[in-house]
Amino acid sequence: MTKTFDEAYANYLSSLAKLDTTEDIFEKNVLFKQLTEQLSDLEYRINNQGLTTLLEDPVGEDSDLNYWI
């Protein structure tokens, strides 16, 4: 998983386009398997990015300040 999310998403879209253009059932099955793996990878990247963002410490001078209204 050394590709960026954008590269992985572009690869997914490319495979999806191929799925629409082929008539061969065997090739459709292979592409469908690739698409499910790519979606799993994209979902992992999204979930991992969200978790990383939550775990990171806020940056800046006011990061420790609480504001109450």
PQR file of N, CA, C, O and H, with PARSE charges and radii, in Angstrom:
ATOM      1  N   MET A   1       0.820  -1.185   0.000 -0.4000 1.5000
ATOM      2  CA  MET A   1       0.000   0.000   0.000 -0.0000 2.0000
ATOM      3  C   MET A   1       0.869   1.257   0.000  0.5500 1.7000
ATOM      4  O   MET A   1       0.750   2.108   0.881 -0.5500 1.4000
ATOM      5  N   THR A   2       1.716   1.356  -0.969 -0.4000 1.5000
ATOM      6  CA  THR A   2       2.574   2.527  -1.058 -0.0000 2.0000
ATOM      7  C   THR A   2       1.962   3.614  -1.932  0.5500 1.7000
ATOM      8  O   THR A   2       2.484   4.727  -1.992 -0.5500 1.4000
ATOM      9  H   THR A   2       1.812   0.665  -1.685  0.4000 1.0000
ATOM     10  N   LYS A   3       0.849   3.299  -2.615 -0.4000 1.5000
ATOM     11  CA  LYS A   3       0.198   4.289  -3.459 -0.0000 2.0000
ATOM     12  C   LYS A   3      -0.572   5.282  -2.588  0.5500 1.7000
ATOM     13  O   LYS A   3      -0.993   4.961  -1.477 -0.5500 1.4000
ATOM     14  H   LYS A   3       0.425   2.395  -2.565  0.4000 1.0000
ATOM     15  N   THR A   4      -0.743   6.470  -3.107 -0.4000 1.5000
ATOM     16  CA  THR A   4      -1.571   7.442  -2.411 -0.0000 2.0000
ATOM     17  C   THR A   4      -3.038   7.082  -2.628  0.5500 1.7000
ATOM     18  O   THR A   4      -3.370   6.272  -3.493 -0.5500 1.4000
ATOM     19  H   THR A   4      -0.401   6.731  -4.010  0.4000 1.0000
ATOM     20  N   PHE A   5      -3.902   7.692  -1.835 -0.4000 1.5000
ATOM     21  CA  PHE A   5      -5.327   7.427  -1.971 -0.0000 2.0000
ATOM     22  C   PHE A   5      -5.810   7.805  -3.371  0.5500 1.7000
ATOM     23  O   PHE A   5      -6.591   7.071  -3.975 -0.5500 1.4000
ATOM     24  H   PHE A   5      -3.632   8.350  -1.132  0.4000 1.0000
ATOM     25  N   ASP A   6      -5.352   8.937  -3.885 -0.4000 1.5000
ATOM     26  CA  ASP A   6      -5.777   9.390  -5.212 -0.0000 2.0000
ATOM     27  C   ASP A   6      -5.367   8.408  -6.302  0.5500 1.7000
ATOM     28  O   ASP A   6      -6.130   8.159  -7.235 -0.5500 1.4000
ATOM     29  H   ASP A   6      -4.717   9.534  -3.394  0.4000 1.0000
ATOM     30  N   GLU A   7      -4.164   7.849  -6.186 -0.4000 1.5000
ATOM     31  CA  GLU A   7      -3.714   6.853  -7.159 -0.0000 2.0000
ATOM     32  C   GLU A   7      -4.545   5.576  -7.058  0.5500 1.7000
ATOM     33  O   GLU A   7      -4.908   4.981  -8.073 -0.5500 1.4000
ATOM     34  H   GLU A   7      -3.544   8.051  -5.427  0.4000 1.0000
ATOM     35  N   ALA A   8      -4.838   5.168  -5.842 -0.4000 1.5000
ATOM     36  CA  ALA A   8      -5.650   3.962  -5.643 -0.0000 2.0000
ATOM     37  C   ALA A   8      -7.063   4.178  -6.181  0.5500 1.7000
ATOM     38  O   ALA A   8      -7.645   3.274  -6.781 -0.5500 1.4000
ATOM     39  H   ALA A   8      -4.544   5.651  -5.018  0.4000 1.0000
ATOM     40  N   TYR A   9      -7.616   5.374  -5.968 -0.4000 1.5000
ATOM     41  CA  TYR A   9      -8.959   5.680  -6.466 -0.0000 2.0000
ATOM     42  C   TYR A   9      -8.970   5.735  -7.997  0.5500 1.7000
ATOM     43  O   TYR A   9      -9.916   5.261  -8.626 -0.5500 1.4000
ATOM     44  H   TYR A   9      -7.144   6.108  -5.480  0.4000 1.0000
ATOM     45  N   ALA A  10      -7.938   6.304  -8.590 -0.4000 1.5000
ATOM     46  CA  ALA A  10      -7.841   6.344 -10.053 -0.0000 2.0000
ATOM     47  C   ALA A  10      -7.750   4.928 -10.622  0.5500 1.7000
ATOM     48  O   ALA A  10      -8.344   4.641 -11.661 -0.5500 1.4000
ATOM     49  H   ALA A  10      -7.169   6.688  -8.079  0.4000 1.0000
ATOM     50  N   ASN A  11      -7.026   4.060  -9.964 -0.4000 1.5000
ATOM     51  CA  ASN A  11      -6.917   2.665 -10.379 -0.0000 2.0000
ATOM     52  C   ASN A  11      -8.278   1.981 -10.284  0.5500 1.7000
ATOM     53  O   ASN A  11      -8.648   1.205 -11.165 -0.5500 1.4000
ATOM     54  H   ASN A  11      -6.543   4.293  -9.119  0.4000 1.0000
ATOM     55  N   TYR A  12      -9.015   2.263  -9.228 -0.4000 1.5000
ATOM     56  CA  TYR A  12     -10.367   1.717  -9.065 -0.0000 2.0000
ATOM     57  C   TYR A  12     -11.278   2.175 -10.211  0.5500 1.7000
ATOM     58  O   TYR A  12     -11.998   1.365 -10.794 -0.5500 1.4000
ATOM     59  H   TYR A  12      -8.715   2.893  -8.512  0.4000 1.0000
ATOM     60  N   LEU A  13     -11.246   3.456 -10.526 -0.4000 1.5000
ATOM     61  CA  LEU A  13     -12.084   3.981 -11.607 -0.0000 2.0000
ATOM     62  C   LEU A  13     -11.712   3.369 -12.952  0.5500 1.7000
ATOM     63  O   LEU A  13     -12.582   3.124 -13.787 -0.5500 1.4000
ATOM     64  H   LEU A  13     -10.662   4.115 -10.052  0.4000 1.0000
ATOM     65  N   SER A  14     -10.433   3.125 -13.159 -0.4000 1.5000
ATOM     66  CA  SER A  14      -9.981   2.491 -14.390 -0.0000 2.0000
ATOM     67  C   SER A  14     -10.530   1.066 -14.505  0.5500 1.7000
ATOM     68  O   SER A  14     -11.010   0.660 -15.564 -0.5500 1.4000
ATOM     69  H   SER A  14      -9.726   3.324 -12.481  0.4000 1.0000
ATOM     70  N   SER A  15     -10.455   0.328 -13.427 -0.4000 1.5000
ATOM     71  CA  SER A  15     -11.000  -1.041 -13.422 -0.0000 2.0000
ATOM     72  C   SER A  15     -12.511  -1.034 -13.614  0.5500 1.7000
ATOM     73  O   SER A  15     -13.061  -1.899 -14.296 -0.5500 1.4000
ATOM     74  H   SER A  15     -10.066   0.658 -12.567  0.4000 1.0000
ATOM     75  N   LEU A  16     -13.172  -0.069 -13.018 -0.4000 1.5000
ATOM     76  CA  LEU A  16     -14.623   0.042 -13.168 -0.0000 2.0000
ATOM     77  C   LEU A  16     -14.998   0.330 -14.621  0.5500 1.7000
ATOM     78  O   LEU A  16     -15.984  -0.209 -15.124 -0.5500 1.4000
ATOM     79  H   LEU A  16     -12.725   0.633 -12.464  0.4000 1.0000
ATOM     80  N   ALA A  17     -14.225   1.168 -15.292 -0.4000 1.5000
ATOM     81  CA  ALA A  17     -14.470   1.470 -16.704 -0.0000 2.0000
ATOM     82  C   ALA A  17     -14.268   0.224 -17.561  0.5500 1.7000
ATOM     83  O   ALA A  17     -15.030  -0.022 -18.497 -0.5500 1.4000
ATOM     84  H   ALA A  17     -13.424   1.606 -14.884  0.4000 1.0000
ATOM     85  N   LYS A  18     -13.236  -0.562 -17.237 -0.4000 1.5000
ATOM     86  CA  LYS A  18     -12.985  -1.796 -17.981 -0.0000 2.0000
ATOM     87  C   LYS A  18     -14.150  -2.769 -17.810  0.5500 1.7000
ATOM     88  O   LYS A  18     -14.523  -3.470 -18.751 -0.5500 1.4000
ATOM     89  H   LYS A  18     -12.617  -0.362 -16.477  0.4000 1.0000
ATOM     90  N   LEU A  19     -14.719  -2.810 -16.615 -0.4000 1.5000
ATOM     91  CA  LEU A  19     -15.845  -3.702 -16.349 -0.0000 2.0000
ATOM     92  C   LEU A  19     -17.032  -3.358 -17.247  0.5500 1.7000
ATOM     93  O   LEU A  19     -17.738  -4.251 -17.715 -0.5500 1.4000
ATOM     94  H   LEU A  19     -14.417  -2.241 -15.851  0.4000 1.0000
ATOM     95  N   ASP A  20     -17.246  -2.081 -17.484 -0.4000 1.5000
ATOM     96  CA  ASP A  20     -18.354  -1.645 -18.336 -0.0000 2.0000
ATOM     97  C   ASP A  20     -18.124  -1.940 -19.810  0.5500 1.7000
ATOM     98  O   ASP A  20     -19.085  -2.060 -20.569 -0.5500 1.4000
ATOM     99  H   ASP A  20     -16.672  -1.356 -17.104  0.4000 1.0000
ATOM    100  N   THR A  21     -16.877  -2.058 -20.226 -0.4000 1.5000
ATOM    101  CA  THR A  21     -16.599  -2.216 -21.663 -0.0000 2.0000
ATOM    102  C   THR A  21     -16.423  -3.661 -22.113  0.5500 1.7000
ATOM    103  O   THR A  21     -16.509  -3.944 -23.307 -0.5500 1.4000
ATOM    104  H   THR A  21     -16.096  -1.960 -19.609  0.4000 1.0000
ATOM    105  N   THR A  22     -16.183  -4.567 -21.195 -0.4000 1.5000
ATOM    106  CA  THR A  22     -15.926  -5.950 -21.601 -0.0000 2.0000
ATOM    107  C   THR A  22     -17.217  -6.766 -21.646  0.5500 1.7000
ATOM    108  O   THR A  22     -18.158  -6.518 -20.892 -0.5500 1.4000
ATOM    109  H   THR A  22     -16.113  -4.337 -20.225  0.4000 1.0000
ATOM    110  N   GLU A  23     -17.232  -7.731 -22.538 -0.4000 1.5000
ATOM    111  CA  GLU A  23     -18.362  -8.646 -22.654 -0.0000 2.0000
ATOM    112  C   GLU A  23     -17.993 -10.046 -22.158  0.5500 1.7000
ATOM    113  O   GLU A  23     -18.874 -10.883 -21.961 -0.5500 1.4000
ATOM    114  H   GLU A  23     -16.467  -7.932 -23.151  0.4000 1.0000
ATOM    115  N   ASP A  24     -16.705 -10.305 -21.957 -0.4000 1.5000
ATOM    116  CA  ASP A  24     -16.226 -11.613 -21.536 -0.0000 2.0000
ATOM    117  C   ASP A  24     -16.550 -11.839 -20.054  0.5500 1.7000
ATOM    118  O   ASP A  24     -16.137 -11.054 -19.201 -0.5500 1.4000
ATOM    119  H   ASP A  24     -15.989  -9.625 -22.117  0.4000 1.0000
ATOM    120  N   ILE A  25     -17.286 -12.906 -19.753 -0.4000 1.5000
ATOM    121  CA  ILE A  25     -17.709 -13.197 -18.390 -0.0000 2.0000
ATOM    122  C   ILE A  25     -16.511 -13.478 -17.477  0.5500 1.7000
ATOM    123  O   ILE A  25     -16.479 -13.015 -16.337 -0.5500 1.4000
ATOM    124  H   ILE A  25     -17.622 -13.543 -20.446  0.4000 1.0000
ATOM    125  N   PHE A  26     -15.527 -14.236 -17.977 -0.4000 1.5000
ATOM    126  CA  PHE A  26     -14.346 -14.523 -17.166 -0.0000 2.0000
ATOM    127  C   PHE A  26     -13.622 -13.228 -16.786  0.5500 1.7000
ATOM    128  O   PHE A  26     -13.224 -13.041 -15.636 -0.5500 1.4000
ATOM    129  H   PHE A  26     -15.553 -14.612 -18.903  0.4000 1.0000
ATOM    130  N   GLU A  27     -13.461 -12.342 -17.767 -0.4000 1.5000
ATOM    131  CA  GLU A  27     -12.790 -11.067 -17.494 -0.0000 2.0000
ATOM    132  C   GLU A  27     -13.606 -10.213 -16.527  0.5500 1.7000
ATOM    133  O   GLU A  27     -13.040  -9.534 -15.670 -0.5500 1.4000
ATOM    134  H   GLU A  27     -13.785 -12.494 -18.701  0.4000 1.0000
ATOM    135  N   LYS A  28     -14.932 -10.244 -16.659 -0.4000 1.5000
ATOM    136  CA  LYS A  28     -15.787  -9.505 -15.722 -0.0000 2.0000
ATOM    137  C   LYS A  28     -15.609 -10.023 -14.304  0.5500 1.7000
ATOM    138  O   LYS A  28     -15.560  -9.237 -13.358 -0.5500 1.4000
ATOM    139  H   LYS A  28     -15.392 -10.796 -17.355  0.4000 1.0000
ATOM    140  N   ASN A  29     -15.511 -11.342 -14.148 -0.4000 1.5000
ATOM    141  CA  ASN A  29     -15.304 -11.915 -12.818 -0.0000 2.0000
ATOM    142  C   ASN A  29     -13.975 -11.485 -12.214  0.5500 1.7000
ATOM    143  O   ASN A  29     -13.899 -11.162 -11.029 -0.5500 1.4000
ATOM    144  H   ASN A  29     -15.551 -11.980 -14.917  0.4000 1.0000
ATOM    145  N   VAL A  30     -12.930 -11.481 -13.035 -0.4000 1.5000
ATOM    146  CA  VAL A  30     -11.612 -11.049 -12.563 -0.0000 2.0000
ATOM    147  C   VAL A  30     -11.659  -9.575 -12.170  0.5500 1.7000
ATOM    148  O   VAL A  30     -11.152  -9.194 -11.115 -0.5500 1.4000
ATOM    149  H   VAL A  30     -12.992 -11.743 -13.998  0.4000 1.0000
ATOM    150  N   LEU A  31     -12.262  -8.757 -13.009 -0.4000 1.5000
ATOM    151  CA  LEU A  31     -12.365  -7.322 -12.710 -0.0000 2.0000
ATOM    152  C   LEU A  31     -13.207  -7.073 -11.460  0.5500 1.7000
ATOM    153  O   LEU A  31     -12.884  -6.201 -10.654 -0.5500 1.4000
ATOM    154  H   LEU A  31     -12.674  -9.067 -13.866  0.4000 1.0000
ATOM    155  N   PHE A  32     -14.275  -7.832 -11.301 -0.4000 1.5000
ATOM    156  CA  PHE A  32     -15.119  -7.661 -10.121 -0.0000 2.0000
ATOM    157  C   PHE A  32     -14.336  -7.996  -8.854  0.5500 1.7000
ATOM    158  O   PHE A  32     -14.460  -7.299  -7.846 -0.5500 1.4000
ATOM    159  H   PHE A  32     -14.538  -8.541 -11.955  0.4000 1.0000
ATOM    160  N   LYS A  33     -13.535  -9.052  -8.899 -0.4000 1.5000
ATOM    161  CA  LYS A  33     -12.700  -9.397  -7.749 -0.0000 2.0000
ATOM    162  C   LYS A  33     -11.706  -8.283  -7.464  0.5500 1.7000
ATOM    163  O   LYS A  33     -11.502  -7.919  -6.306 -0.5500 1.4000
ATOM    164  H   LYS A  33     -13.435  -9.617  -9.718  0.4000 1.0000
ATOM    165  N   GLN A  34     -11.086  -7.738  -8.501 -0.4000 1.5000
ATOM    166  CA  GLN A  34     -10.143  -6.630  -8.322 -0.0000 2.0000
ATOM    167  C   GLN A  34     -10.845  -5.415  -7.724  0.5500 1.7000
ATOM    168  O   GLN A  34     -10.303  -4.747  -6.843 -0.5500 1.4000
ATOM    169  H   GLN A  34     -11.251  -8.033  -9.442  0.4000 1.0000
ATOM    170  N   LEU A  35     -12.046  -5.134  -8.206 -0.4000 1.5000
ATOM    171  CA  LEU A  35     -12.791  -3.980  -7.696 -0.0000 2.0000
ATOM    172  C   LEU A  35     -13.116  -4.135  -6.211  0.5500 1.7000
ATOM    173  O   LEU A  35     -13.009  -3.173  -5.451 -0.5500 1.4000
ATOM    174  H   LEU A  35     -12.486  -5.676  -8.922  0.4000 1.0000
ATOM    175  N   THR A  36     -13.512  -5.333  -5.796 -0.4000 1.5000
ATOM    176  CA  THR A  36     -13.818  -5.532  -4.380 -0.0000 2.0000
ATOM    177  C   THR A  36     -12.568  -5.372  -3.522  0.5500 1.7000
ATOM    178  O   THR A  36     -12.636  -4.815  -2.426 -0.5500 1.4000
ATOM    179  H   THR A  36     -13.599  -6.115  -6.414  0.4000 1.0000
ATOM    180  N   GLU A  37     -11.430  -5.854  -4.009 -0.4000 1.5000
ATOM    181  CA  GLU A  37     -10.173  -5.676  -3.276 -0.0000 2.0000
ATOM    182  C   GLU A  37      -9.778  -4.207  -3.213  0.5500 1.7000
ATOM    183  O   GLU A  37      -9.314  -3.724  -2.180 -0.5500 1.4000
ATOM    184  H   GLU A  37     -11.374  -6.307  -4.900  0.4000 1.0000
ATOM    185  N   GLN A  38      -9.964  -3.501  -4.321 -0.4000 1.5000
ATOM    186  CA  GLN A  38      -9.625  -2.079  -4.352 -0.0000 2.0000
ATOM    187  C   GLN A  38     -10.544  -1.278  -3.429  0.5500 1.7000
ATOM    188  O   GLN A  38     -10.092  -0.353  -2.754 -0.5500 1.4000
ATOM    189  H   GLN A  38     -10.341  -3.893  -5.160  0.4000 1.0000
ATOM    190  N   LEU A  39     -11.822  -1.628  -3.401 -0.4000 1.5000
ATOM    191  CA  LEU A  39     -12.737  -0.936  -2.489 -0.0000 2.0000
ATOM    192  C   LEU A  39     -12.357  -1.183  -1.039  0.5500 1.7000
ATOM    193  O   LEU A  39     -12.428  -0.277  -0.208 -0.5500 1.4000
ATOM    194  H   LEU A  39     -12.188  -2.379  -3.950  0.4000 1.0000
ATOM    195  N   SER A  40     -11.957  -2.401  -0.738 -0.4000 1.5000
ATOM    196  CA  SER A  40     -11.516  -2.716   0.614 -0.0000 2.0000
ATOM    197  C   SER A  40     -10.292  -1.878   0.989  0.5500 1.7000
ATOM    198  O   SER A  40     -10.201  -1.361   2.102 -0.5500 1.4000
ATOM    199  H   SER A  40     -11.900  -3.137  -1.412  0.4000 1.0000
ATOM    200  N   ASP A  41      -9.363  -1.751   0.057 -0.4000 1.5000
ATOM    201  CA  ASP A  41      -8.175  -0.939   0.282 -0.0000 2.0000
ATOM    202  C   ASP A  41      -8.548   0.530   0.497  0.5500 1.7000
ATOM    203  O   ASP A  41      -8.027   1.179   1.404 -0.5500 1.4000
ATOM    204  H   ASP A  41      -9.437  -2.171  -0.847  0.4000 1.0000
ATOM    205  N   LEU A  42      -9.442   1.046  -0.329 -0.4000 1.5000
ATOM    206  CA  LEU A  42      -9.870   2.441  -0.183 -0.0000 2.0000
ATOM    207  C   LEU A  42     -10.568   2.666   1.154  0.5500 1.7000
ATOM    208  O   LEU A  42     -10.335   3.679   1.814 -0.5500 1.4000
ATOM    209  H   LEU A  42      -9.865   0.519  -1.066  0.4000 1.0000
ATOM    210  N   GLU A  43     -11.418   1.731   1.553 -0.4000 1.5000
ATOM    211  CA  GLU A  43     -12.108   1.843   2.839 -0.0000 2.0000
ATOM    212  C   GLU A  43     -11.104   1.840   3.988  0.5500 1.7000
ATOM    213  O   GLU A  43     -11.232   2.618   4.934 -0.5500 1.4000
ATOM    214  H   GLU A  43     -11.606   0.908   1.017  0.4000 1.0000
ATOM    215  N   TYR A  44     -10.115   0.972   3.904 -0.4000 1.5000
ATOM    216  CA  TYR A  44      -9.071   0.926   4.925 -0.0000 2.0000
ATOM    217  C   TYR A  44      -8.341   2.268   5.007  0.5500 1.7000
ATOM    218  O   TYR A  44      -8.089   2.789   6.093 -0.5500 1.4000
ATOM    219  H   TYR A  44     -10.011   0.340   3.136  0.4000 1.0000
ATOM    220  N   ARG A  45      -8.010   2.811   3.847 -0.4000 1.5000
ATOM    221  CA  ARG A  45      -7.297   4.095   3.826 -0.0000 2.0000
ATOM    222  C   ARG A  45      -8.137   5.210   4.453  0.5500 1.7000
ATOM    223  O   ARG A  45      -7.621   6.042   5.200 -0.5500 1.4000
ATOM    224  H   ARG A  45      -8.215   2.388   2.964  0.4000 1.0000
ATOM    225  N   ILE A  46      -9.426   5.220   4.144 -0.4000 1.5000
ATOM    226  CA  ILE A  46     -10.311   6.248   4.704 -0.0000 2.0000
ATOM    227  C   ILE A  46     -10.413   6.086   6.212  0.5500 1.7000
ATOM    228  O   ILE A  46     -10.279   7.058   6.954 -0.5500 1.4000
ATOM    229  H   ILE A  46      -9.845   4.545   3.537  0.4000 1.0000
ATOM    230  N   ASN A  47     -10.649   4.865   6.666 -0.4000 1.5000
ATOM    231  CA  ASN A  47     -10.773   4.619   8.102 -0.0000 2.0000
ATOM    232  C   ASN A  47      -9.473   4.900   8.831  0.5500 1.7000
ATOM    233  O   ASN A  47      -9.487   5.458   9.928 -0.5500 1.4000
ATOM    234  H   ASN A  47     -10.758   4.075   6.063  0.4000 1.0000
ATOM    235  N   ASN A  48      -8.363   4.526   8.242 -0.4000 1.5000
ATOM    236  CA  ASN A  48      -7.064   4.749   8.861 -0.0000 2.0000
ATOM    237  C   ASN A  48      -6.748   6.243   8.927  0.5500 1.7000
ATOM    238  O   ASN A  48      -6.192   6.717   9.917 -0.5500 1.4000
ATOM    239  H   ASN A  48      -8.352   4.073   7.351  0.4000 1.0000
ATOM    240  N   GLN A  49      -7.097   6.976   7.890 -0.4000 1.5000
ATOM    241  CA  GLN A  49      -6.859   8.423   7.884 -0.0000 2.0000
ATOM    242  C   GLN A  49      -7.689   9.104   8.964  0.5500 1.7000
ATOM    243  O   GLN A  49      -7.200  10.001   9.650 -0.5500 1.4000
ATOM    244  H   GLN A  49      -7.549   6.591   7.085  0.4000 1.0000
ATOM    245  N   GLY A  50      -8.945   8.683   9.119 -0.4000 1.5000
ATOM    246  CA  GLY A  50      -9.803   9.267  10.155 -0.0000 2.0000
ATOM    247  C   GLY A  50      -9.264   8.984  11.539  0.5500 1.7000
ATOM    248  O   GLY A  50      -9.282   9.866  12.398 -0.5500 1.4000
ATOM    249  H   GLY A  50      -9.343   7.954   8.561  0.4000 1.0000
ATOM    250  N   LEU A  51      -8.785   7.772  11.778 -0.4000 1.5000
ATOM    251  CA  LEU A  51      -8.226   7.405  13.068 -0.0000 2.0000
ATOM    252  C   LEU A  51      -6.943   8.179  13.334  0.5500 1.7000
ATOM    253  O   LEU A  51      -6.715   8.639  14.453 -0.5500 1.4000
ATOM    254  H   LEU A  51      -8.771   7.055  11.081  0.4000 1.0000
ATOM    255  N   THR A  52      -6.109   8.325  12.319 -0.4000 1.5000
ATOM    256  CA  THR A  52      -4.864   9.073  12.462 -0.0000 2.0000
ATOM    257  C   THR A  52      -5.161  10.521  12.820  0.5500 1.7000
ATOM    258  O   THR A  52      -4.486  11.104  13.668 -0.5500 1.4000
ATOM    259  H   THR A  52      -6.294   7.952  11.410  0.4000 1.0000
ATOM    260  N   THR A  53      -6.162  11.101  12.181 -0.4000 1.5000
ATOM    261  CA  THR A  53      -6.530  12.490  12.454 -0.0000 2.0000
ATOM    262  C   THR A  53      -7.022  12.647  13.883  0.5500 1.7000
ATOM    263  O   THR A  53      -6.696  13.634  14.542 -0.5500 1.4000
ATOM    264  H   THR A  53      -6.711  10.628  11.492  0.4000 1.0000
ATOM    265  N   LEU A  54      -7.797  11.696  14.369 -0.4000 1.5000
ATOM    266  CA  LEU A  54      -8.306  11.770  15.734 -0.0000 2.0000
ATOM    267  C   LEU A  54      -7.205  11.617  16.768  0.5500 1.7000
ATOM    268  O   LEU A  54      -7.273  12.225  17.836 -0.5500 1.4000
ATOM    269  H   LEU A  54      -8.062  10.894  13.834  0.4000 1.0000
ATOM    270  N   LEU A  55      -6.200  10.821  16.470 -0.4000 1.5000
ATOM    271  CA  LEU A  55      -5.140  10.556  17.430 -0.0000 2.0000
ATOM    272  C   LEU A  55      -4.057  11.620  17.442  0.5500 1.7000
ATOM    273  O   LEU A  55      -3.293  11.710  18.403 -0.5500 1.4000
ATOM    274  H   LEU A  55      -6.145  10.327  15.602  0.4000 1.0000
ATOM    275  N   GLU A  56      -3.977  12.420  16.401 -0.4000 1.5000
ATOM    276  CA  GLU A  56      -2.946  13.452  16.348 -0.0000 2.0000
ATOM    277  C   GLU A  56      -3.242  14.546  17.364  0.5500 1.7000
ATOM    278  O   GLU A  56      -4.399  14.885  17.614 -0.5500 1.4000
ATOM    279  H   GLU A  56      -4.598  12.347  15.620  0.4000 1.0000
ATOM    280  N   ASP A  57      -2.187  15.087  17.941 -0.4000 1.5000
ATOM    281  CA  ASP A  57      -2.334  16.210  18.850 -0.0000 2.0000
ATOM    282  C   ASP A  57      -2.600  17.473  18.041  0.5500 1.7000
ATOM    283  O   ASP A  57      -2.012  17.663  16.976 -0.5500 1.4000
ATOM    284  H   ASP A  57      -1.247  14.812  17.738  0.4000 1.0000
ATOM    285  N   PRO A  58      -3.463  18.322  18.528 -0.5600 1.5000
ATOM    286  CA  PRO A  58      -3.688  19.589  17.824  0.2800 2.0000
ATOM    287  C   PRO A  58      -2.410  20.418  17.809  0.5500 1.7000
ATOM    288  O   PRO A  58      -1.606  20.364  18.739 -0.5500 1.4000
ATOM    289  N   VAL A  59      -2.240  21.176  16.751 -0.4000 1.5000
ATOM    290  CA  VAL A  59      -1.031  21.966  16.579 -0.0000 2.0000
ATOM    291  C   VAL A  59      -1.396  23.439  16.700  0.5500 1.7000
ATOM    292  O   VAL A  59      -2.424  23.878  16.184 -0.5500 1.4000
ATOM    293  H   VAL A  59      -2.894  21.220  15.995  0.4000 1.0000
ATOM    294  N   GLY A  60      -0.557  24.186  17.374 -0.4000 1.5000
ATOM    295  CA  GLY A  60      -0.755  25.624  17.470 -0.0000 2.0000
ATOM    296  C   GLY A  60      -0.734  26.094  18.909  0.5500 1.7000
ATOM    297  O   GLY A  60      -0.760  25.294  19.844 -0.5500 1.4000
ATOM    298  H   GLY A  60       0.278  23.829  17.793  0.4000 1.0000
ATOM    299  N   GLU A  61      -0.686  27.407  19.069 -0.4000 1.5000
ATOM    300  CA  GLU A  61      -0.597  27.999  20.397 -0.0000 2.0000
ATOM    301  C   GLU A  61      -1.850  27.736  21.226  0.5500 1.7000
ATOM    302  O   GLU A  61      -1.751  27.492  22.428 -0.5500 1.4000
ATOM    303  H   GLU A  61      -0.665  28.057  18.309  0.4000 1.0000
ATOM    304  N   ASP A  62      -3.008  27.781  20.612 -0.4000 1.5000
ATOM    305  CA  ASP A  62      -4.266  27.671  21.335 -0.0000 2.0000
ATOM    306  C   ASP A  62      -4.759  26.236  21.459  0.5500 1.7000
ATOM    307  O   ASP A  62      -5.921  26.019  21.804 -0.5500 1.4000
ATOM    308  H   ASP A  62      -3.089  27.979  19.636  0.4000 1.0000
ATOM    309  N   SER A  63      -3.921  25.267  21.193 -0.4000 1.5000
ATOM    310  CA  SER A  63      -4.378  23.887  21.168 -0.0000 2.0000
ATOM    311  C   SER A  63      -4.807  23.387  22.542  0.5500 1.7000
ATOM    312  O   SER A  63      -5.622  22.468  22.627 -0.5500 1.4000
ATOM    313  H   SER A  63      -2.977  25.443  20.913  0.4000 1.0000
ATOM    314  N   ASP A  64      -4.279  23.968  23.621 -0.4000 1.5000
ATOM    315  CA  ASP A  64      -4.641  23.510  24.960 -0.0000 2.0000
ATOM    316  C   ASP A  64      -5.725  24.362  25.604  0.5500 1.7000
ATOM    317  O   ASP A  64      -6.125  24.098  26.738 -0.5500 1.4000
ATOM    318  H   ASP A  64      -3.617  24.714  23.552  0.4000 1.0000
ATOM    319  N   LEU A  65      -6.198  25.364  24.908 -0.4000 1.5000
ATOM    320  CA  LEU A  65      -7.204  26.248  25.473 -0.0000 2.0000
ATOM    321  C   LEU A  65      -8.597  25.675  25.260  0.5500 1.7000
ATOM    322  O   LEU A  65      -8.916  25.157  24.190 -0.5500 1.4000
ATOM    323  H   LEU A  65      -5.873  25.578  23.987  0.4000 1.0000
ATOM    324  N   ASN A  66      -9.411  25.777  26.290 -0.4000 1.5000
ATOM    325  CA  ASN A  66     -10.828  25.408  26.187 -0.0000 2.0000
ATOM    326  C   ASN A  66     -11.657  26.671  26.265  0.5500 1.7000
ATOM    327  O   ASN A  66     -11.391  27.559  27.075 -0.5500 1.4000
ATOM    328  H   ASN A  66      -9.152  26.198  27.159  0.4000 1.0000
ATOM    329  N   TYR A  67     -12.650  26.739  25.425 -0.4000 1.5000
ATOM    330  CA  TYR A  67     -13.530  27.904  25.417 -0.0000 2.0000
ATOM    331  C   TYR A  67     -14.902  27.464  25.867  0.5500 1.7000
ATOM    332  O   TYR A  67     -15.468  26.528  25.302 -0.5500 1.4000
ATOM    333  H   TYR A  67     -12.865  26.018  24.766  0.4000 1.0000
ATOM    334  N   TRP A  68     -15.437  28.109  26.857 -0.4000 1.5000
ATOM    335  CA  TRP A  68     -16.747  27.783  27.383 -0.0000 2.0000
ATOM    336  C   TRP A  68     -17.675  28.971  27.210  0.5500 1.7000
ATOM    337  O   TRP A  68     -17.292  30.117  27.444 -0.5500 1.4000
ATOM    338  H   TRP A  68     -14.977  28.869  27.316  0.4000 1.0000
ATOM    339  N   ILE A  69     -18.869  28.688  26.807 -0.4000 1.5000
ATOM    340  CA  ILE A  69     -19.849  29.761  26.629 -0.0000 2.0000
ATOM    341  C   ILE A  69     -20.900  29.628  27.707  0.5500 1.7000
ATOM    342  O   ILE A  69     -21.835  30.427  27.760 -0.5500 1.4000
ATOM    343  H   ILE A  69     -19.180  27.757  26.617  0.4000 1.0000
TER
END
